[in-house]
Amino acid sequence: QVQLTESGGGLVQTGGSLRLSCAASGRTLRTYDMGWFRQAPGKERVFVAKINWSGGGIYYVDSVKGRFTISRDNAKSTVYLQMNSLKPEDTAVYYCAAQFTGATMWTYWGQGTQVTVSS
């Protein structure tokens, strides 16, 4: 069992930056691919970014490419999402998730952290 806890959300103005963290407990993250998702009010949860277990494979949704950076520190069992040049449309609850390497389903989810970008 893996427990994921996000932090770092908050209120920021357009163009600002935030760094989200996702700390894992229960098991090492070394064997898991990690991802960030977000859910805006009234919308479905959508994929934002993914990093594979070694950090060698990184993927982003087109809307955040060049602005967001996902990274991980396996020694600290923590995954990060650096968000720069934030826009109002980035406003959402951000969730981190873990999946077994090679799996199609995301097995573990955090409780989410709110990010609000004011115009």
Beta strands, then each sheet from edge to edge (+ up, - down):
strand 1: 3-7
strand 2: 10-13
strand 3: 18-25
strand 4: 32-39
strand 5: 45-51
strand 6: 58-60
strand 7: 68-73
strand 8: 78-83
strand 9: 92-100
strand 10: 108-109
strand 11: 113-118
sheet 1: 1+ 3- 8+ 7-
sheet 2: 2+ 11+ 9- 4+ 5- 6+
sheet 3: 2+ 11+ 9- 10+
end
